[in-house]
Amino acid sequence: MPSGGTAAPLWRDRQRWRTIPFGIAAFRIGIYALWPFGCTTVERHDAGTPSCIGNILWLVLEGWWLALAHIVTGIAMCLTIIGIPFGIADFKLIPVSLFPLGREIVRADQPLASR
């Protein structure tokens, strides 16, 4: 806040509204990472050009190193017998960490429910 000025309400601050889709995508990845068993991701067909542009920005800025981290930790987990299910679950996180916008997390027994 500049000195002597007043803070603009959140609904008027356009700078903050631009980052909301990326925050929602980060929460989507976090929820999916918390318990990926029995869930899968499907593409939303109603996602348009803004999702595509946002996915490109996400891939360049954050997605590639998140996917690389999931590959490395998935391989490390698969080295032990106990860690194999967790390694496979970690590999399931790679697509959603590369392109999180325009995706939805659904239960694995109904992957066509959101299409």
N, CA, C and O of each residue as an XYZ file, in Angstrom:
460
protein
N       0.844     -1.162      0.000
C       0.000      0.000      0.000
C       0.895      1.233      0.000
O       1.759      1.364      0.867
N       0.705      2.133     -0.951
C       1.505      3.351     -0.980
C       1.212      4.214      0.235
O       0.122      4.161      0.804
N       2.184      4.994      0.616
C       1.990      5.843      1.789
C       0.927      6.895      1.498
O       0.930      7.545      0.452
N       0.028      7.038      2.452
C      -1.017      8.035      2.314
C      -2.218      7.549      1.526
O      -3.218      8.262      1.446
N      -2.159      6.363      0.942
C      -3.276      5.841      0.166
C      -4.063      4.816      0.953
O      -3.694      4.445      2.067
N      -5.135      4.372      0.367
C      -5.935      3.328      0.998
C      -5.862      2.081      0.143
O      -5.654      2.153     -1.068
N      -6.030      0.966      0.765
C      -5.980     -0.307      0.043
C      -7.275     -0.500     -0.731
O      -8.360     -0.214     -0.225
N      -7.155     -0.983     -1.952
C      -8.334     -1.261     -2.764
C      -8.958     -2.570     -2.293
O      -8.242     -3.504     -1.933
N     -10.284     -2.643     -2.293
C     -10.922     -3.907     -1.924
C     -10.492     -5.015     -2.880
O     -10.117     -4.758     -4.024
N     -10.553     -6.252     -2.389
C     -10.095     -7.396     -3.174
C     -10.858     -7.531     -4.488
O     -10.274     -7.899     -5.507
N     -12.154     -7.237     -4.473
C     -12.935     -7.402     -5.685
C     -12.588     -6.368     -6.745
O     -12.952     -6.547     -7.907
N     -11.894     -5.288     -6.380
C     -11.472     -4.288     -7.356
C     -10.024     -4.472     -7.794
O      -9.597     -3.902     -8.798
N      -9.281     -5.258     -7.049
C      -7.856     -5.425     -7.333
C      -7.677     -6.476     -8.436
O      -7.699     -7.674     -8.154
N      -7.503     -6.045     -9.661
C      -7.416     -6.954    -10.801
C      -6.120     -7.758    -10.819
O      -6.080     -8.838    -11.410
N      -5.074     -7.264    -10.194
C      -3.800     -7.983    -10.164
C      -3.944     -9.295     -9.409
O      -3.366    -10.303     -9.815
N      -4.695     -9.304     -8.329
C      -4.861    -10.526     -7.541
C      -5.754    -11.526     -8.243
O      -5.540    -12.729     -8.094
N      -6.738    -11.090     -8.994
C      -7.666    -12.000     -9.652
C      -6.983    -12.807    -10.743
O      -7.464    -13.885    -11.093
N      -5.887    -12.323    -11.286
C      -5.204    -13.055    -12.357
C      -4.552    -14.334    -11.867
O      -4.375    -15.269    -12.648
N      -4.194    -14.398    -10.606
C      -3.486    -15.559    -10.087
C      -4.411    -16.613     -9.486
O      -3.934    -17.676     -9.089
N      -5.700    -16.360     -9.405
C      -6.622    -17.310     -8.785
C      -6.650    -18.652     -9.515
O      -6.626    -19.675     -8.831
N      -6.698    -18.734    -10.846
C      -6.703    -20.065    -11.479
C      -5.463    -20.888    -11.145
O      -5.553    -22.110    -11.023
N      -4.316    -20.245    -10.998
C      -3.102    -20.981    -10.652
C      -3.154    -21.469     -9.212
O      -2.636    -22.543     -8.907
N      -3.761    -20.711     -8.335
C      -3.937    -21.149     -6.954
C      -4.882    -22.326     -6.857
O      -4.641    -23.257     -6.089
N      -5.965    -22.294     -7.634
C      -6.898    -23.423     -7.664
C      -6.202    -24.657     -8.214
O      -6.407    -25.759     -7.705
N      -5.379    -24.489     -9.249
C      -4.637    -25.623     -9.811
C      -3.653    -26.190     -8.797
O      -3.475    -27.406     -8.721
N      -3.015    -25.326     -8.020
C      -2.088    -25.807     -6.994
C      -2.833    -26.587     -5.915
O      -2.334    -27.609     -5.444
N      -4.012    -26.126     -5.516
C      -4.809    -26.879     -4.549
C      -5.274    -28.200     -5.138
O      -5.332    -29.203     -4.427
N      -5.604    -28.221     -6.421
C      -6.016    -29.467     -7.075
C      -4.886    -30.489     -7.041
O      -5.122    -31.666     -6.769
N      -3.675    -30.051     -7.312
C      -2.519    -30.949     -7.249
C      -2.303    -31.420     -5.816
O      -2.013    -32.594     -5.586
N      -2.443    -30.517     -4.857
C      -2.251    -30.885     -3.456
C      -3.268    -31.894     -2.961
O      -2.912    -32.832     -2.248
N      -4.531    -31.717     -3.327
C      -5.571    -32.659     -2.919
C      -5.337    -34.015     -3.570
O      -5.501    -35.053     -2.928
N      -4.957    -34.007     -4.836
C      -4.698    -35.258     -5.543
C      -3.453    -35.943     -4.992
O      -3.396    -37.172     -4.947
N      -2.468    -35.176     -4.578
C      -1.253    -35.756     -4.007
C      -1.502    -36.316     -2.609
O      -0.833    -37.261     -2.191
N      -2.459    -35.741     -1.887
C      -2.767    -36.200     -0.544
C      -3.288    -37.637     -0.551
O      -2.873    -38.444      0.281
N      -4.188    -37.967     -1.472
C      -4.738    -39.311     -1.547
C      -5.084    -39.639     -3.000
O      -6.237    -39.493     -3.406
N      -4.090    -40.084     -3.795
C      -4.341    -40.361     -5.208
C      -4.955    -41.734     -5.474
O      -5.335    -42.032     -6.607
N      -5.057    -42.569     -4.444
C      -5.566    -43.928     -4.644
C      -7.061    -43.898     -4.910
O      -7.815    -43.280     -4.158
N      -7.492    -44.558     -5.969
C      -8.898    -44.620     -6.326
C      -9.384    -43.407     -7.094
O     -10.586    -43.268     -7.321
N      -8.483    -42.526     -7.498
C      -8.855    -41.326     -8.258
C      -8.080    -41.284     -9.565
O      -7.024    -41.900     -9.706
N      -8.622    -40.554    -10.498
C      -7.944    -40.316    -11.766
C      -8.295    -38.911    -12.244
O      -9.223    -38.286    -11.730
N      -7.561    -38.430    -13.211
C      -7.853    -37.110    -13.770
C      -8.400    -37.269    -15.172
O      -7.966    -38.139    -15.927
N      -9.350    -36.426    -15.511
C      -9.913    -36.399    -16.855
C      -9.871    -34.967    -17.359
O      -9.906    -34.020    -16.573
N      -9.798    -34.819    -18.650
C      -9.810    -33.484    -19.250
C     -11.233    -32.965    -19.299
O     -12.176    -33.698    -19.596
N     -11.364    -31.688    -19.002
C     -12.664    -31.038    -19.130
C     -12.778    -30.507    -20.553
O     -11.892    -29.798    -21.031
N     -13.853    -30.848    -21.217
C     -14.015    -30.412    -22.603
C     -14.530    -28.984    -22.708
O     -14.506    -28.396    -23.789
N     -14.996    -28.420    -21.600
C     -15.460    -27.043    -21.646
C     -14.337    -26.039    -21.355
O     -14.569    -24.830    -21.376
N     -13.125    -26.533    -21.086
C     -11.977    -25.646    -20.874
C     -11.542    -25.089    -22.229
O     -11.415    -25.834    -23.201
N     -11.324    -23.821    -22.287
C     -11.039    -23.189    -23.567
C      -9.625    -22.671    -23.696
O      -8.688    -23.221    -23.118
N      -9.487    -21.615    -24.455
C      -8.195    -21.017    -24.749
C      -7.475    -20.483    -23.509
O      -6.256    -20.628    -23.423
N      -8.176    -19.869    -22.540
C      -7.445    -19.417    -21.341
C      -6.759    -20.567    -20.594
O      -5.669    -20.393    -20.049
N      -7.397    -21.735    -20.568
C      -6.762    -22.889    -19.926
C      -5.526    -23.321    -20.689
O      -4.527    -23.708    -20.084
N      -5.582    -23.259    -21.994
C      -4.423    -23.629    -22.814
C      -3.263    -22.657    -22.571
O      -2.121    -23.081    -22.391
N      -3.555    -21.380    -22.568
C      -2.514    -20.380    -22.313
C      -1.970    -20.524    -20.894
O      -0.763    -20.433    -20.673
N      -2.870    -20.750    -19.929
C      -2.442    -20.949    -18.551
C      -1.588    -22.201    -18.390
O      -0.627    -22.199    -17.621
N      -1.929    -23.272    -19.110
C      -1.122    -24.491    -19.052
C       0.271    -24.270    -19.625
O       1.249    -24.815    -19.113
N       0.363    -23.480    -20.673
C       1.689    -23.183    -21.249
C       2.521    -22.387    -20.250
O       3.700    -22.680    -20.053
N       1.910    -21.374    -19.613
C       2.626    -20.605    -18.590
C       3.032    -21.503    -17.423
O       4.155    -21.415    -16.925
N       2.109    -22.371    -16.989
C       2.400    -23.275    -15.880
C       3.544    -24.218    -16.237
O       4.432    -24.448    -15.416
N       3.535    -24.765    -17.447
C       4.577    -25.695    -17.869
C       5.943    -25.024    -17.861
O       6.919    -25.606    -17.389
N       6.015    -23.808    -18.379
C       7.293    -23.103    -18.464
C       7.788    -22.689    -17.076
O       8.977    -22.814    -16.784
N       6.888    -22.199    -16.220
C       7.310    -21.650    -14.939
C       7.428    -22.690    -13.830
O       8.367    -22.628    -13.036
N       6.505    -23.639    -13.754
C       6.496    -24.546    -12.617
C       6.329    -26.007    -12.978
O       6.822    -26.872    -12.253
N       5.660    -26.309    -14.060
C       5.276    -27.682    -14.347
C       6.423    -28.628    -14.625
O       6.385    -29.786    -14.209
N       7.441    -28.157    -15.320
C       8.515    -29.075    -15.704
C       9.297    -29.555    -14.501
O       9.671    -30.727    -14.444
N       9.561    -28.674    -13.523
C      10.334    -29.131    -12.371
C       9.478    -29.935    -11.406
O      10.003    -30.795    -10.698
N       8.159    -29.678    -11.356
C       7.283    -30.523    -10.562
C       7.225    -31.935    -11.134
O       7.289    -32.915    -10.392
N       7.105    -32.035    -12.453
C       7.078    -33.351    -13.092
C       8.403    -34.078    -12.902
O       8.420    -35.282    -12.648
N       9.500    -33.362    -13.023
C      10.814    -33.967    -12.806
C      10.957    -34.476    -11.372
O      11.514    -35.551    -11.149
N      10.464    -33.723    -10.415
C      10.511    -34.162     -9.017
C       9.663    -35.403     -8.797
O      10.051    -36.288     -8.035
N       8.498    -35.481     -9.460
C       7.659    -36.679     -9.340
C       8.326    -37.890     -9.983
O       8.196    -39.005     -9.477
N       9.029    -37.690    -11.078
C       9.744    -38.807    -11.715
C      10.854    -39.317    -10.799
O      10.982    -40.523    -10.588
N      11.642    -38.414    -10.262
C      12.766    -38.814     -9.402
C      12.267    -39.499     -8.135
O      12.780    -40.554     -7.761
N      11.272    -38.912     -7.468
C      10.780    -39.529     -6.239
C      10.020    -40.824     -6.518
O      10.053    -41.742     -5.697
N       9.339    -40.915     -7.659
C       8.660    -42.159     -8.014
C       9.640    -43.295     -8.241
O       9.396    -44.423     -7.813
N      10.747    -43.006     -8.910
C      11.780    -44.024     -9.119
C      12.401    -44.427     -7.789
O      12.645    -45.609     -7.545
N      12.655    -43.443     -6.929
C      13.236    -43.751     -5.622
C      12.287    -44.596     -4.780
O      12.733    -45.493     -4.064
N      10.999    -44.327     -4.853
C      10.043    -45.110     -4.083
C       9.892    -46.527     -4.616
O       9.653    -47.461     -3.850
N      10.030    -46.688     -5.923
C       9.879    -48.016     -6.512
C      11.082    -48.919     -6.255
O      11.049    -50.088     -6.639
N      12.124    -48.429     -5.633
C      13.285    -49.258     -5.334
C      13.005    -50.250     -4.203
O      13.699    -51.261     -4.088
N      12.005    -49.976     -3.372
C      11.650    -50.907     -2.317
C      10.288    -51.515     -2.614
O       9.472    -50.916     -3.314
N      10.050    -52.691     -2.085
C       8.771    -53.365     -2.330
C       7.628    -52.595     -1.683
O       6.552    -52.476     -2.268
N       7.848    -52.082     -0.504
C       6.796    -51.339      0.194
C       6.481    -50.033     -0.528
O       5.341    -49.571     -0.489
N       7.460    -49.437     -1.176
C       7.259    -48.144     -1.824
C       6.679    -48.206     -3.218
O       6.371    -47.163     -3.794
N       6.516    -49.408     -3.792
C       6.020    -49.515     -5.175
C       4.642    -48.869     -5.351
O       4.468    -48.108     -6.303
N       3.651    -49.129     -4.484
C       2.352    -48.448     -4.687
C       2.458    -46.924     -4.612
O       1.770    -46.210     -5.341
N       3.320    -46.437     -3.730
C       3.492    -44.985     -3.616
C       4.234    -44.421     -4.822
O       3.958    -43.299     -5.248
N       5.174    -45.188     -5.379
C       5.858    -44.766     -6.596
C       4.911    -44.688     -7.775
O       4.974    -43.753     -8.572
N       4.023    -45.684     -7.886
C       3.025    -45.673     -8.971
C       2.076    -44.485     -8.788
O       1.715    -43.819     -9.758
N       1.674    -44.225     -7.539
C       0.819    -43.066     -7.274
C       1.542    -41.768     -7.608
O       0.923    -40.806     -8.062
N       2.849    -41.741     -7.384
C       3.637    -40.554     -7.721
C       3.708    -40.367     -9.235
O       3.680    -39.235     -9.719
N       3.801    -41.461     -9.982
C       3.796    -41.358    -11.450
C       2.451    -40.865    -11.967
O       2.399    -40.222    -13.016
N       1.353    -41.154    -11.250
C       0.039    -40.660    -11.658
C      -0.074    -39.150    -11.518
O      -0.944    -38.534    -12.134
N       0.794    -38.550    -10.715
C       0.751    -37.106    -10.506
C       1.446    -36.316    -11.613
O       1.297    -35.097    -11.690
N       2.203    -36.999    -12.468
C       2.966    -36.285    -13.497
C       2.067    -35.529    -14.478
O       2.332    -34.352    -14.726
N       1.013    -36.137    -15.056
C       0.194    -35.362    -16.009
C      -0.492    -34.143    -15.396
O      -0.571    -33.087    -16.023
N      -0.988    -34.294    -14.166
C      -1.679    -33.158    -13.553
C      -0.686    -32.091    -13.091
O      -1.057    -30.923    -12.972
N       0.564    -32.465    -12.830
C       1.542    -31.435    -12.471
C       2.090    -30.725    -13.701
O       2.587    -29.605    -13.587
N       2.013    -31.343    -14.866
C       2.437    -30.673    -16.096
C       1.364    -29.712    -16.617
O       1.662    -28.563    -16.945
N       0.119    -30.186    -16.692
C      -0.980    -29.393    -17.249
C      -2.187    -29.465    -16.314
O      -3.101    -30.248    -16.571
N      -2.220    -28.671    -15.233
C      -3.312    -28.801    -14.260
C      -4.607    -28.083    -14.639
O      -5.674    -28.447    -14.147
N      -4.533    -27.091    -15.485
C      -5.735    -26.338    -15.832
C      -6.532    -27.100    -16.882
O      -5.963    -27.655    -17.822
N      -7.838    -27.124    -16.718
C      -8.687    -27.857    -17.655
C      -8.773    -29.335    -17.320
O      -9.184    -30.129    -18.167
N      -8.401    -29.725    -16.117
C      -8.491    -31.107    -15.664
C      -9.382    -31.155    -14.432
O      -9.534    -30.174    -13.704
N      -9.965    -32.329    -14.224
C     -10.813    -32.539    -13.072
C     -10.462    -33.880    -12.449
O     -10.176    -34.840    -13.165
N     -10.480    -33.954    -11.136
C     -10.183    -35.195    -10.431
C     -11.500    -35.897    -10.141
O     -12.396    -35.321     -9.523
N     -11.616    -37.145    -10.592
C     -12.827    -37.938    -10.383
C     -12.432    -39.279     -9.791
O     -11.262    -39.661     -9.810
N     -13.418    -39.988     -9.267
C     -13.159    -41.333     -8.761
C     -12.864    -42.252     -9.931
O     -13.405    -42.071    -11.022
N     -12.014    -43.228     -9.710
C     -11.569    -44.107    -10.805
C     -12.681    -44.993    -11.323
O     -12.624    -45.429    -12.473
N     -13.699    -45.275    -10.510
C     -14.787    -46.138    -10.982
C     -15.803    -45.387    -11.837
O     -16.692    -46.011    -12.416
N     -15.693    -44.069    -11.931
C     -16.571    -43.296    -12.810
C     -15.790    -42.215    -13.548
O     -16.048    -41.028    -13.347
N     -14.825    -42.610    -14.413
C     -14.009    -41.594    -15.092
C     -14.762    -40.798    -16.142
O     -14.287    -39.741    -16.556
N     -15.920    -41.268    -16.587
C     -16.660    -40.538    -17.616
C     -17.753    -39.667    -17.017
O     -18.556    -39.098    -17.757
N     -17.803    -39.548    -15.694
C     -18.873    -38.796    -15.051
C     -18.827    -37.318    -15.383
O     -19.876    -36.678    -15.456
N     -17.672    -36.770    -15.582
C     -17.586    -35.314    -15.806
C     -17.549    -34.948    -17.282
O     -17.544    -33.761    -17.609
N     -17.523    -35.898    -18.160
C     -17.430    -35.583    -19.597
C     -18.762    -35.251    -20.179
O     -18.860    -34.963    -21.372
